[in-house]
């Protein structure tokens, strides 16, 4: 075997995809924005391979439906900028839409990976991410005295992507994807505790709802023996969470009740809850001013600053979004943008529901579970935070929708045959 053939073997498309997939599922909670560089870099590489005809678009019907919904949202955002004559101002923000545009090209490259291999990567890389997230959370909470932000630099973003990792471990254990269920149980617990350290109350709710969804999807796997084992694990997990998390939960709950009392009795908008209430009022008024096309993707910061100054006499307060994903979309891209954004999650949920209703294949159901968990986590998290428009959240959303759609309802495709070249004549 020649050195060149050895190198080709080690950098084959299959090996590159495996490394790429590991990074995509490990990075979000631990290495933060690295996932954006990895996913977008992979998207650019996929475009290059498609141009060279070394990859082919994989035209699966669920993928096409997702692509139409995603591209409709991107088009609505661009249209809002055109209507408001703000293309130049919005250009840096519109550039972030490239992550969404990579959906079909990333799907084309990812779908050459064998499904069983990709499924195990999702589960094991997510388990590693949960352990890494816990390590970072403990260091940040106890050594730095701060809410855990992991590698994301934002507690809510960290909790959101960690929640996805936790659910992959839980789904992998229940579906029997990985035989070492003790490892996955420990990873699930580690990720859940890391999310508690983040203090992100809305993701606590998302984790609970998503966990119930995973249990319901895999309920047929829970025979009497498995159910007893699950109850024992759940009981032990509950004890650990109660011991570690009770002080954190109590503290965050006390803040919430205090903020609610201040807002309800004194009209105090300086608390975390009060600021969100003010943002929602400002956003609703801004939406009513431009209900169809919105104000443009970069207008939020100025609208919020002016709103706090004019409506609440708080001139020094400023945010980049309205702490509600759909309200932010309504303000930036109007009804068209919000409907298109909602369509992404509706189409994803429908694709998953079809698979869960008709398929008994373990891998397909796992892929559908990935989609369900992603939809639940993003929609609940987006109620009081960011839905899209953050590089880590956008890249992670695409990672889970691309791989989940492929595993659930896609078909693996072979690499295109290389063009034959004439043999050189022998001397």
DOTI-650158 format. One record per residue (C-alpha): x, y, z; residue number from 0. Coordinates in pm, 1 decimal, padded with zeros to 6 digits. Each point is the difference from the previous one (the first is absolute). Example, Ala and Ser with C-alpha at 12.3 -4.5 7.8 and 13.67 -1.06 7.14 Angstrom:
<r x="01230.0" y="-00450.0" z="00780.0" num="0"/>
<r x="00137.0" y="00344.0" z="-00066.0" num="1"/>
REM end
This chain:
<r x="00000.0" y="00000.0" z="00000.0" num="0"/>
<r x="00147.4" y="00334.3" z="-00108.8" num="1"/>
<r x="00017.7" y="00301.7" z="00234.8" num="2"/>
<r x="-00257.5" y="00183.7" z="-00215.3" num="3"/>
<r x="-00249.4" y="-00286.0" z="00018.4" num="4"/>
<r x="00052.8" y="-00017.8" z="00377.6" num="5"/>
<r x="-00075.2" y="00370.1" z="00034.1" num="6"/>
<r x="-00310.6" y="-00035.8" z="-00217.6" num="7"/>
<r x="-00121.3" y="-00283.8" z="00219.7" num="8"/>
<r x="00035.3" y="00210.4" z="00314.4" num="9"/>
<r x="-00166.3" y="00307.6" z="-00153.0" num="10"/>
<r x="-00278.1" y="-00183.8" z="-00180.6" num="11"/>
<r x="-00344.0" y="00167.7" z="-00019.3" num="12"/>
<r x="-00136.3" y="-00245.4" z="00256.6" num="13"/>
<r x="00272.2" y="00083.6" z="00253.6" num="14"/>
<r x="-00036.8" y="00372.7" z="-00062.0" num="15"/>
<r x="-00374.4" y="-00027.2" z="00060.5" num="16"/>
<r x="00055.3" y="-00192.1" z="00322.0" num="17"/>
<r x="00237.2" y="00265.3" z="00135.1" num="18"/>
<r x="-00232.2" y="00277.2" z="-00113.5" num="19"/>
<r x="-00300.3" y="-00165.4" z="00168.7" num="20"/>
<r x="00187.1" y="-00052.9" z="00327.8" num="21"/>
<r x="00093.6" y="00368.3" z="00013.2" num="22"/>
<r x="-00351.5" y="00116.2" z="-00087.4" num="23"/>
<r x="-00156.7" y="-00189.8" z="00289.5" num="24"/>
<r x="00277.3" y="00050.7" z="00253.9" num="25"/>
<r x="00076.3" y="00369.3" z="-00049.2" num="26"/>
<r x="-00320.8" y="00195.0" z="00079.4" num="27"/>
<r x="-00001.7" y="-00025.2" z="00383.9" num="28"/>
<r x="00376.9" y="-00030.2" z="00044.1" num="29"/>
<r x="00167.4" y="00202.8" z="-00273.9" num="30"/>
<r x="-00282.1" y="00239.6" z="-00082.5" num="31"/>
<r x="00043.7" y="00185.7" z="-00328.1" num="32"/>
<r x="00240.2" y="-00264.0" z="-00127.9" num="33"/>
<r x="-00310.8" y="-00182.4" z="-00122.6" num="34"/>
<r x="-00074.3" y="00296.7" z="-00226.4" num="35"/>
<r x="00344.7" y="-00015.7" z="-00159.6" num="36"/>
<r x="-00027.9" y="-00376.5" z="-00039.3" num="37"/>
<r x="-00352.0" y="-00004.9" z="-00146.1" num="38"/>
<r x="00042.5" y="00301.4" z="-00227.9" num="39"/>
<r x="00342.8" y="-00120.5" z="-00106.7" num="40"/>
<r x="-00154.1" y="-00335.1" z="-00082.4" num="41"/>
<r x="-00272.5" y="00176.8" z="-00194.9" num="42"/>
<r x="00253.2" y="00190.0" z="-00209.1" num="43"/>
<r x="00192.9" y="-00321.4" z="-00062.8" num="44"/>
<r x="-00324.0" y="-00170.9" z="-00105.8" num="45"/>
<r x="-00069.0" y="00278.7" z="-00250.3" num="46"/>
<r x="00348.5" y="-00052.2" z="-00141.0" num="47"/>
<r x="-00051.9" y="-00377.2" z="-00029.6" num="48"/>
<r x="-00339.6" y="00046.6" z="-00165.4" num="49"/>
<r x="00153.4" y="00241.4" z="-00249.8" num="50"/>
<r x="00264.9" y="-00260.4" z="-00083.4" num="51"/>
<r x="-00274.4" y="-00265.9" z="-00029.4" num="52"/>
<r x="00161.9" y="-00203.1" z="00275.9" num="53"/>
<r x="-00328.0" y="00015.5" z="00190.4" num="54"/>
<r x="-00361.4" y="-00007.1" z="-00113.9" num="55"/>
<r x="-00304.4" y="00164.6" z="00150.6" num="56"/>
<r x="-00206.0" y="-00259.6" z="00185.1" num="57"/>
<r x="-00355.1" y="00085.7" z="-00101.2" num="58"/>
<r x="-00206.9" y="-00158.4" z="00277.3" num="59"/>
<r x="-00352.7" y="00136.8" z="00036.5" num="60"/>
<r x="00037.6" y="00090.0" z="00373.7" num="61"/>
<r x="00328.2" y="00177.3" z="-00078.8" num="62"/>
<r x="-00165.1" y="00198.2" z="-00280.6" num="63"/>
<r x="-00284.1" y="00104.9" z="00230.4" num="64"/>
<r x="00249.2" y="00115.7" z="00263.5" num="65"/>
<r x="00204.1" y="00186.8" z="-00261.5" num="66"/>
<r x="-00305.9" y="00185.4" z="-00129.4" num="67"/>
<r x="-00097.9" y="00109.2" z="00351.5" num="68"/>
<r x="00354.3" y="00108.8" z="00089.6" num="69"/>
<r x="00052.5" y="00189.2" z="-00324.6" num="70"/>
<r x="-00339.3" y="00169.2" z="00039.3" num="71"/>
<r x="00114.1" y="00139.4" z="00335.2" num="72"/>
<r x="00325.1" y="00125.0" z="-00152.1" num="73"/>
<r x="-00192.4" y="00159.3" z="-00287.7" num="74"/>
<r x="-00239.5" y="00172.7" z="00242.3" num="75"/>
<r x="00294.5" y="00147.6" z="00190.6" num="76"/>
<r x="00160.5" y="00130.5" z="-00317.9" num="77"/>
<r x="-00334.4" y="00136.3" z="-00120.7" num="78"/>
<r x="-00040.9" y="00192.6" z="00326.3" num="79"/>
<r x="00335.7" y="00167.2" z="-00059.3" num="80"/>
<r x="-00091.8" y="00085.9" z="-00358.3" num="81"/>
<r x="-00335.7" y="00149.9" z="00100.7" num="82"/>
<r x="00169.4" y="00209.2" z="00270.4" num="83"/>
<r x="00284.7" y="00099.1" z="-00234.5" num="84"/>
<r x="00245.6" y="-00127.2" z="00259.9" num="85"/>
<r x="00201.6" y="-00261.6" z="-00185.7" num="86"/>
<r x="00328.9" y="00174.6" z="00080.0" num="87"/>
<r x="-00085.0" y="00031.1" z="00371.4" num="88"/>
<r x="-00132.1" y="-00355.7" z="00018.9" num="89"/>
<r x="00276.4" y="-00163.0" z="-00203.2" num="90"/>
<r x="00210.0" y="-00121.2" z="00298.0" num="91"/>
<r x="-00309.8" y="-00159.0" z="00153.7" num="92"/>
<r x="-00124.9" y="-00143.2" z="-00328.6" num="93"/>
<r x="00336.5" y="-00173.0" z="-00036.9" num="94"/>
<r x="-00103.0" y="-00220.3" z="00291.7" num="95"/>
<r x="-00272.3" y="-00149.0" z="-00220.1" num="96"/>
<r x="00272.0" y="-00185.5" z="-00189.9" num="97"/>
<r x="-00010.6" y="-00260.7" z="00277.5" num="98"/>
<r x="-00361.3" y="-00077.3" z="-00094.7" num="99"/>
<r x="00074.8" y="00000.5" z="-00372.6" num="100"/>
<r x="00250.5" y="-00281.0" z="00056.7" num="101"/>
<r x="-00279.8" y="-00242.3" z="00096.8" num="102"/>
<r x="-00036.6" y="-00188.5" z="-00332.6" num="103"/>
<r x="00372.3" y="-00004.2" z="-00081.0" num="104"/>
<r x="00088.9" y="-00127.4" z="00347.6" num="105"/>
<r x="-00271.6" y="-00261.9" z="-00035.7" num="106"/>
<r x="00158.4" y="-00114.0" z="-00327.3" num="107"/>
<r x="00337.1" y="-00056.7" z="00166.3" num="108"/>
<r x="-00131.9" y="-00141.0" z="00328.1" num="109"/>
<r x="-00215.5" y="-00257.7" z="-00177.1" num="110"/>
<r x="00301.0" y="-00193.9" z="-00128.4" num="111"/>
<r x="00060.4" y="-00105.3" z="00361.9" num="112"/>
<r x="-00130.1" y="-00339.8" z="00103.0" num="113"/>
<r x="-00302.2" y="00052.8" z="00224.8" num="114"/>
<r x="00107.1" y="-00235.6" z="00277.8" num="115"/>
<r x="00338.2" y="00171.8" z="00021.1" num="116"/>
<r x="-00153.5" y="00346.8" z="00013.6" num="117"/>
<r x="-00250.0" y="-00104.5" z="00267.5" num="118"/>
<r x="00274.2" y="-00129.8" z="00229.7" num="119"/>
<r x="00201.6" y="00317.2" z="-00058.8" num="120"/>
<r x="-00299.0" y="00213.6" z="00099.9" num="121"/>
<r x="-00046.4" y="-00192.0" z="00324.0" num="122"/>
<r x="00363.4" y="-00035.1" z="00104.5" num="123"/>
<r x="00105.9" y="00351.7" z="-00099.2" num="124"/>
<r x="-00300.9" y="00135.1" z="00190.3" num="125"/>
<r x="00105.3" y="-00204.1" z="00303.7" num="126"/>
<r x="00348.5" y="00150.3" z="-00017.0" num="127"/>
<r x="-00158.2" y="00344.3" z="-00033.8" num="128"/>
<r x="-00206.8" y="-00058.1" z="00315.8" num="129"/>
<r x="00307.2" y="-00091.2" z="00204.9" num="130"/>
<r x="00189.6" y="00298.8" z="-00138.6" num="131"/>
<r x="-00294.3" y="00228.7" z="00070.7" num="132"/>
<r x="-00013.0" y="-00112.6" z="00363.3" num="133"/>
<r x="00372.1" y="00056.5" z="00047.0" num="134"/>
<r x="-00024.9" y="00354.3" z="-00137.5" num="135"/>
<r x="-00316.1" y="00069.9" z="00198.8" num="136"/>
<r x="00161.0" y="-00103.7" z="00330.0" num="137"/>
<r x="00306.4" y="00212.6" z="-00069.2" num="138"/>
<r x="-00205.8" y="00306.3" z="-00093.8" num="139"/>
<r x="-00254.1" y="-00032.8" z="00280.8" num="140"/>
<r x="00234.7" y="-00074.4" z="00290.0" num="141"/>
<r x="00331.2" y="00153.6" z="-00106.2" num="142"/>
<r x="-00123.6" y="00305.0" z="-00190.0" num="143"/>
<r x="-00325.2" y="00050.1" z="00191.2" num="144"/>
<r x="-00212.7" y="00033.7" z="-00313.6" num="145"/>
<r x="-00288.3" y="-00173.4" z="-00171.4" num="146"/>
<r x="00135.8" y="-00279.4" z="-00215.6" num="147"/>
<r x="00050.9" y="00108.2" z="-00360.1" num="148"/>
<r x="00213.9" y="-00289.5" z="-00119.4" num="149"/>
<r x="00184.5" y="00087.0" z="-00315.8" num="150"/>
<r x="-00293.2" y="00197.5" z="-00136.8" num="151"/>
<r x="00056.7" y="00319.1" z="00200.4" num="152"/>
<r x="-00373.8" y="00021.1" z="00068.5" num="153"/>
<r x="-00187.5" y="-00197.9" z="00264.4" num="154"/>
<r x="-00320.7" y="-00049.4" z="-00201.2" num="155"/>
<r x="00182.1" y="-00098.3" z="-00319.7" num="156"/>
<r x="00217.7" y="-00241.0" z="00198.9" num="157"/>
<r x="-00303.1" y="-00154.9" z="00167.6" num="158"/>
<r x="-00183.3" y="-00032.4" z="-00332.8" num="159"/>
<r x="00272.5" y="-00193.4" z="-00179.5" num="160"/>
<r x="00080.4" y="-00203.3" z="00313.3" num="161"/>
<r x="-00367.7" y="-00099.1" z="00017.5" num="162"/>
<r x="00026.5" y="-00146.1" z="-00350.4" num="163"/>
<r x="00307.1" y="-00200.4" z="00104.6" num="164"/>
<r x="-00180.2" y="-00131.3" z="00308.5" num="165"/>
<r x="-00298.3" y="-00111.5" z="-00207.6" num="166"/>
<r x="00224.6" y="-00180.6" z="-00249.7" num="167"/>
<r x="00154.4" y="-00198.0" z="00284.9" num="168"/>
<r x="-00342.5" y="-00083.2" z="00141.9" num="169"/>
<r x="-00140.7" y="-00095.6" z="-00339.9" num="170"/>
<r x="00307.6" y="-00208.3" z="-00079.5" num="171"/>
<r x="-00031.2" y="-00191.6" z="00326.0" num="172"/>
<r x="-00372.5" y="-00066.3" z="-00035.9" num="173"/>
<r x="00022.0" y="-00095.6" z="-00367.2" num="174"/>
<r x="00294.6" y="-00234.3" z="00059.6" num="175"/>
<r x="00230.3" y="00187.6" z="-00237.8" num="176"/>
<r x="00296.7" y="-00050.7" z="00234.0" num="177"/>
<r x="00042.1" y="-00307.8" z="00218.3" num="178"/>
<r x="00176.7" y="00185.4" z="00281.9" num="179"/>
<r x="-00317.0" y="00146.7" z="00149.0" num="180"/>
<r x="00174.3" y="00080.3" z="00329.3" num="181"/>
<r x="00227.3" y="00240.0" z="-00186.7" num="182"/>
<r x="-00298.1" y="00168.9" z="-00164.9" num="183"/>
<r x="-00186.4" y="00020.2" z="00330.4" num="184"/>
<r x="00297.7" y="00171.4" z="00161.6" num="185"/>
<r x="00034.0" y="00235.5" z="-00297.9" num="186"/>
<r x="-00370.0" y="00086.6" z="00019.1" num="187"/>
<r x="00035.9" y="00081.3" z="00368.6" num="188"/>
<r x="00316.9" y="00202.4" z="-00061.0" num="189"/>
<r x="-00165.8" y="00208.7" z="-00269.0" num="190"/>
<r x="-00313.0" y="00055.5" z="00208.2" num="191"/>
<r x="00206.2" y="00124.8" z="00295.4" num="192"/>
<r x="00195.5" y="00230.4" z="-00233.1" num="193"/>
<r x="-00330.8" y="00148.2" z="-00117.2" num="194"/>
<r x="-00101.1" y="00055.2" z="00362.5" num="195"/>
<r x="00322.8" y="00193.0" z="00058.4" num="196"/>
<r x="-00089.6" y="00225.0" z="-00294.0" num="197"/>
<r x="-00300.8" y="00130.5" z="00193.6" num="198"/>
<r x="-00202.8" y="00008.6" z="-00324.7" num="199"/>
<r x="-00350.0" y="-00058.5" z="00128.5" num="200"/>
<r x="-00163.8" y="-00020.4" z="-00341.6" num="201"/>
<r x="00238.4" y="-00277.1" z="-00107.2" num="202"/>
<r x="-00076.5" y="-00189.3" z="00319.0" num="203"/>
<r x="-00357.1" y="-00010.4" z="-00129.7" num="204"/>
<r x="00117.2" y="-00093.3" z="-00351.1" num="205"/>
<r x="00211.2" y="-00283.2" z="00140.7" num="206"/>
<r x="-00299.0" y="-00137.2" z="00192.4" num="207"/>
<r x="-00236.0" y="00014.4" z="-00299.1" num="208"/>
<r x="00258.0" y="-00140.2" z="-00241.9" num="209"/>
<r x="00083.8" y="-00279.8" z="00244.6" num="210"/>
<r x="-00367.6" y="-00098.4" z="00025.3" num="211"/>
<r x="-00020.1" y="00000.2" z="-00382.0" num="212"/>
<r x="00301.0" y="-00232.2" z="-00025.0" num="213"/>
<r x="-00154.5" y="-00236.9" z="00253.6" num="214"/>
<r x="-00331.0" y="-00005.9" z="-00187.7" num="215"/>
<r x="00169.2" y="-00064.9" z="-00334.1" num="216"/>
<r x="00191.9" y="-00293.4" z="00147.5" num="217"/>
<r x="-00276.4" y="-00134.3" z="00222.6" num="218"/>
<r x="-00013.5" y="-00330.3" z="-00191.1" num="219"/>
<r x="00357.7" y="-00068.2" z="00102.5" num="220"/>
<r x="-00095.8" y="00019.9" z="00365.7" num="221"/>
<r x="-00092.0" y="-00353.1" z="00099.3" num="222"/>
<r x="-00034.5" y="-00088.5" z="00367.9" num="223"/>
<r x="00372.3" y="-00058.5" z="00050.2" num="224"/>
<r x="00101.7" y="00316.7" z="-00181.7" num="225"/>
<r x="-00268.4" y="00200.5" z="00176.9" num="226"/>
<r x="00127.9" y="-00105.8" z="00342.3" num="227"/>
<r x="00356.3" y="00084.3" z="-00099.6" num="228"/>
<r x="-00116.2" y="00336.4" z="-00134.4" num="229"/>
<r x="-00183.1" y="00076.4" z="00322.7" num="230"/>
<r x="00311.3" y="-00078.8" z="00203.1" num="231"/>
<r x="00216.4" y="00220.8" z="-00223.1" num="232"/>
<r x="-00261.0" y="00276.2" z="00008.1" num="233"/>
<r x="-00017.6" y="-00020.6" z="00378.8" num="234"/>
<r x="00378.0" y="00020.9" z="00036.4" num="235"/>
<r x="00010.1" y="00285.0" z="-00249.6" num="236"/>
<r x="-00272.8" y="00183.2" z="00188.5" num="237"/>
<r x="00193.9" y="-00030.2" z="00324.3" num="238"/>
<r x="00318.4" y="00136.5" z="-00156.1" num="239"/>
<r x="-00186.3" y="00286.1" z="-00166.8" num="240"/>
<r x="-00180.2" y="00080.3" z="00324.4" num="241"/>
<r x="00325.4" y="00009.4" z="00196.8" num="242"/>
<r x="00192.3" y="00202.2" z="-00257.7" num="243"/>
<r x="-00276.9" y="00204.2" z="-00150.6" num="244"/>
<r x="-00234.0" y="00085.4" z="00285.9" num="245"/>
<r x="00195.7" y="00310.1" z="00110.0" num="246"/>
<r x="00024.3" y="00118.9" z="-00361.9" num="247"/>
<r x="-00366.0" y="-00068.6" z="-00073.1" num="248"/>
<r x="-00107.1" y="00169.8" z="00321.2" num="249"/>
<r x="00212.6" y="00305.3" z="-00073.2" num="250"/>
<r x="-00127.1" y="00034.9" z="-00357.1" num="251"/>
<r x="-00359.6" y="-00053.4" z="00109.4" num="252"/>
<r x="00039.1" y="00267.0" z="00268.0" num="253"/>
<r x="00129.8" y="00244.4" z="-00261.5" num="254"/>
<r x="-00296.2" y="-00076.7" z="-00223.9" num="255"/>
<r x="-00258.0" y="00058.5" z="00274.1" num="256"/>
<r x="00178.1" y="00314.7" z="00112.3" num="257"/>
<r x="00009.6" y="00134.4" z="-00355.4" num="258"/>
<r x="-00366.9" y="-00083.3" z="-00050.6" num="259"/>
<r x="-00097.6" y="00178.1" z="00320.6" num="260"/>
<r x="00204.2" y="00306.9" z="-00094.7" num="261"/>
<r x="-00158.6" y="00012.1" z="-00345.0" num="262"/>
<r x="-00356.6" y="-00063.6" z="00113.4" num="263"/>
<r x="-00006.2" y="00230.4" z="00304.2" num="264"/>
<r x="00245.9" y="00274.8" z="-00090.1" num="265"/>
<r x="00022.6" y="-00014.7" z="-00378.6" num="266"/>
<r x="00375.3" y="-00055.6" z="00037.3" num="267"/>
<r x="00154.9" y="-00076.9" z="-00339.7" num="268"/>
<r x="00360.4" y="-00006.8" z="00119.5" num="269"/>
<r x="-00004.4" y="-00367.9" z="00101.7" num="270"/>
<r x="00065.3" y="-00289.5" z="-00238.7" num="271"/>
<r x="-00371.7" y="-00073.0" z="-00030.1" num="272"/>
<r x="-00085.7" y="00369.2" z="-00020.1" num="273"/>
<r x="00246.9" y="00055.4" z="-00282.9" num="274"/>
<r x="-00151.6" y="-00287.5" z="-00195.1" num="275"/>
<r x="-00349.9" y="00137.8" z="00052.3" num="276"/>
<r x="00118.8" y="00338.5" z="-00125.6" num="277"/>
<r x="00168.3" y="-00160.0" z="-00300.3" num="278"/>
<r x="-00322.3" y="-00179.4" z="-00091.6" num="279"/>
<r x="-00198.1" y="00322.7" z="00018.4" num="280"/>
<r x="00256.8" y="00181.9" z="-00212.8" num="281"/>
<r x="00009.9" y="-00284.7" z="-00249.5" num="282"/>
<r x="-00377.8" y="-00022.0" z="-00030.9" num="283"/>
<r x="-00024.8" y="00371.9" z="-00071.6" num="284"/>
<r x="00281.5" y="-00021.0" z="-00256.0" num="285"/>
<r x="-00170.6" y="-00293.1" z="-00172.5" num="286"/>
<r x="-00330.6" y="00187.6" z="-00022.8" num="287"/>
<r x="00182.8" y="00288.9" z="-00166.0" num="288"/>
<r x="00130.5" y="-00226.6" z="-00281.7" num="289"/>
<r x="-00206.5" y="-00321.1" z="00014.1" num="290"/>
<r x="00055.6" y="-00150.8" z="-00346.5" num="291"/>
<r x="00367.9" y="00035.7" z="-00085.0" num="292"/>
<r x="00148.7" y="00114.3" z="00333.2" num="293"/>
<r x="00276.4" y="00250.0" z="00063.3" num="294"/>
<r x="00299.6" y="-00198.0" z="-00127.5" num="295"/>
<r x="00230.5" y="-00243.3" z="00172.0" num="296"/>
<r x="00231.4" y="00263.4" z="00153.2" num="297"/>
<r x="-00268.1" y="00236.6" z="00129.2" num="298"/>
<r x="-00063.2" y="-00170.9" z="00333.8" num="299"/>
<r x="00278.7" y="00166.3" z="00196.6" num="300"/>
<r x="-00110.9" y="00355.4" z="-00091.2" num="301"/>
<r x="-00368.3" y="-00080.2" z="00051.4" num="302"/>
<r x="00070.8" y="-00144.2" z="00344.1" num="303"/>
<r x="00219.6" y="00290.2" z="00107.4" num="304"/>
<r x="-00259.2" y="00255.2" z="-00117.3" num="305"/>
<r x="-00279.4" y="-00199.4" z="00161.6" num="306"/>
<r x="00165.9" y="-00012.3" z="00339.1" num="307"/>
<r x="00072.2" y="00371.2" z="-00023.2" num="308"/>
<r x="-00345.5" y="00110.7" z="-00118.5" num="309"/>
<r x="-00229.0" y="-00253.4" z="00167.5" num="310"/>
<r x="00182.8" y="-00077.2" z="00324.9" num="311"/>
<r x="00236.4" y="00293.4" z="00051.1" num="312"/>
<r x="00299.8" y="-00236.4" z="00008.8" num="313"/>
<r x="00240.1" y="00151.5" z="-00256.3" num="314"/>
<r x="00302.5" y="-00208.9" z="00095.7" num="315"/>
<r x="-00163.1" y="-00340.9" z="-00059.1" num="316"/>
<r x="00066.0" y="-00184.6" z="-00324.4" num="317"/>
<r x="-00041.8" y="-00351.5" z="-00141.1" num="318"/>
<r x="00052.4" y="-00161.6" z="-00339.3" num="319"/>
<r x="-00323.3" y="-00202.7" z="-00001.3" num="320"/>
<r x="-00340.6" y="-00011.3" z="00169.2" num="321"/>
<r x="00052.4" y="-00314.3" z="00212.4" num="322"/>
<r x="-00269.7" y="-00181.6" z="-00194.1" num="323"/>
<r x="00095.6" y="-00166.6" z="-00324.1" num="324"/>
<r x="-00322.7" y="00048.7" z="-00189.0" num="325"/>
<r x="-00046.4" y="00358.3" z="00120.0" num="326"/>
<r x="00352.0" y="00075.5" z="-00121.7" num="327"/>
<r x="-00090.8" y="-00151.3" z="-00338.2" num="328"/>
<r x="-00324.0" y="00202.7" z="-00012.9" num="329"/>
<r x="00190.3" y="00323.6" z="00060.3" num="330"/>
<r x="00286.5" y="-00078.0" z="-00236.8" num="331"/>
<r x="-00181.6" y="-00171.1" z="-00287.5" num="332"/>
<r x="-00369.3" y="00052.3" z="00072.1" num="333"/>
<r x="-00273.4" y="-00259.3" z="-00032.6" num="334"/>
<r x="00169.3" y="-00151.9" z="-00303.5" num="335"/>
<r x="00319.6" y="-00064.6" z="00192.1" num="336"/>
<r x="-00174.0" y="-00133.7" z="00311.2" num="337"/>
<r x="-00218.8" y="-00236.7" z="-00204.5" num="338"/>
<r x="00304.0" y="-00122.9" z="-00193.1" num="339"/>
<r x="00192.7" y="-00052.0" z="00324.2" num="340"/>
<r x="-00289.9" y="-00193.0" z="00149.4" num="341"/>
<r x="-00018.0" y="-00210.1" z="-00317.1" num="342"/>
<r x="00353.8" y="-00128.8" z="00061.3" num="343"/>
<r x="-00106.4" y="-00155.4" z="00329.2" num="344"/>
<r x="-00339.7" y="-00112.9" z="-00130.8" num="345"/>
<r x="00155.9" y="-00180.8" z="-00296.7" num="346"/>
<r x="00266.3" y="-00155.4" z="00222.8" num="347"/>
<r x="-00262.0" y="-00120.2" z="00248.7" num="348"/>
<r x="-00216.3" y="-00140.3" z="-00279.7" num="349"/>
<r x="00292.7" y="-00191.2" z="-00150.9" num="350"/>
<r x="00074.4" y="-00149.5" z="00341.2" num="351"/>
<r x="-00365.6" y="-00083.8" z="00067.2" num="352"/>
<r x="-00031.6" y="-00191.4" z="-00328.5" num="353"/>
<r x="00301.6" y="-00215.4" z="00087.3" num="354"/>
<r x="-00110.7" y="-00063.0" z="00357.3" num="355"/>
<r x="-00345.1" y="-00099.8" z="-00122.8" num="356"/>
<r x="00109.2" y="-00234.0" z="-00279.5" num="357"/>
<r x="00347.9" y="-00132.5" z="00076.3" num="358"/>
<r x="00125.6" y="-00258.1" z="00247.2" num="359"/>
<r x="00364.7" y="00036.1" z="-00103.7" num="360"/>
<r x="00213.6" y="00096.9" z="00299.1" num="361"/>
<r x="00226.0" y="00240.2" z="-00187.0" num="362"/>
<r x="-00284.5" y="00172.0" z="-00182.0" num="363"/>
<r x="-00187.6" y="00048.7" z="00324.8" num="364"/>
<r x="00316.7" y="00133.9" z="00163.6" num="365"/>
<r x="00034.5" y="00255.3" z="-00280.7" num="366"/>
<r x="-00362.8" y="00101.4" z="00048.4" num="367"/>
<r x="00067.0" y="00031.4" z="00373.1" num="368"/>
<r x="00288.6" y="00235.8" z="-00076.7" num="369"/>
<r x="-00238.5" y="00223.1" z="-00192.7" num="370"/>
<r x="-00270.7" y="-00008.7" z="00267.9" num="371"/>
<r x="00248.3" y="00087.2" z="00274.8" num="372"/>
<r x="00144.2" y="00283.5" z="-00209.4" num="373"/>
<r x="-00342.9" y="00149.2" z="-00071.0" num="374"/>
<r x="-00105.3" y="-00018.7" z="00365.8" num="375"/>
<r x="00325.1" y="00143.4" z="00134.9" num="376"/>
<r x="00019.9" y="00288.5" z="-00245.3" num="377"/>
<r x="-00366.1" y="00097.2" z="00021.7" num="378"/>
<r x="-00011.0" y="-00001.2" z="00380.5" num="379"/>
<r x="00339.3" y="00168.2" z="00030.8" num="380"/>
<r x="-00108.6" y="00259.3" z="-00255.1" num="381"/>
<r x="-00293.5" y="00108.6" z="00214.8" num="382"/>
<r x="00226.8" y="00213.7" z="00217.2" num="383"/>
<r x="00325.5" y="00000.8" z="-00193.8" num="384"/>
<r x="00150.3" y="-00041.1" z="-00345.6" num="385"/>
<r x="-00155.3" y="-00235.7" z="-00251.5" num="386"/>
<r x="00225.2" y="00070.4" z="-00299.0" num="387"/>
<r x="00252.0" y="00271.4" z="-00072.0" num="388"/>
<r x="00282.8" y="-00125.4" z="00222.4" num="389"/>
<r x="00290.4" y="-00174.7" z="-00171.8" num="390"/>
<r x="00013.9" y="-00296.0" z="00241.3" num="391"/>
<r x="-00376.1" y="-00052.5" z="00004.4" num="392"/>
<r x="-00030.8" y="00032.9" z="-00378.2" num="393"/>
<r x="00282.5" y="-00243.8" z="-00072.4" num="394"/>
<r x="-00121.0" y="-00250.6" z="00259.2" num="395"/>
<r x="-00354.6" y="00022.5" z="-00135.9" num="396"/>
<r x="00126.3" y="-00085.0" z="-00347.9" num="397"/>
<r x="00219.5" y="-00282.0" z="00132.6" num="398"/>
<r x="-00297.4" y="-00166.0" z="00168.7" num="399"/>
<r x="-00248.5" y="00062.9" z="-00281.0" num="400"/>
<r x="00236.9" y="-00122.6" z="-00272.1" num="401"/>
<r x="00110.8" y="-00315.0" z="00182.6" num="402"/>
<r x="-00340.4" y="-00067.2" z="00154.7" num="403"/>
<r x="-00179.3" y="00029.5" z="-00335.1" num="404"/>
<r x="00255.4" y="-00226.6" z="-00166.7" num="405"/>
<r x="-00017.4" y="-00266.7" z="00270.8" num="406"/>
<r x="-00379.2" y="00015.0" z="00023.1" num="407"/>
<r x="-00103.9" y="00002.6" z="-00362.8" num="408"/>
<r x="00300.4" y="00039.2" z="-00226.8" num="409"/>
<r x="00180.7" y="-00250.4" z="-00213.7" num="410"/>
<r x="00370.8" y="-00056.0" z="-00001.7" num="411"/>
<r x="00162.5" y="00084.1" z="-00332.0" num="412"/>
<r x="00318.9" y="-00128.5" z="-00151.0" num="413"/>
<r x="00281.8" y="00221.9" z="-00113.3" num="414"/>
<r x="-00004.7" y="00092.1" z="-00369.3" num="415"/>
<r x="00223.7" y="-00217.3" z="-00214.3" num="416"/>
<r x="00323.9" y="00183.2" z="-00090.4" num="417"/>
<r x="00036.9" y="00087.3" z="-00364.0" num="418"/>
<r x="00210.9" y="-00255.3" z="-00182.3" num="419"/>
<r x="00332.1" y="00121.1" z="-00131.6" num="420"/>
<r x="00193.9" y="-00154.6" z="-00282.9" num="421"/>
<r x="00290.2" y="-00218.1" z="00108.8" num="422"/>
<r x="00345.1" y="00130.3" z="-00074.1" num="423"/>
<r x="00187.9" y="-00204.6" z="-00256.0" num="424"/>
<r x="00283.1" y="-00213.4" z="00126.2" num="425"/>
<r x="00344.9" y="00095.4" z="-00121.2" num="426"/>
REM end
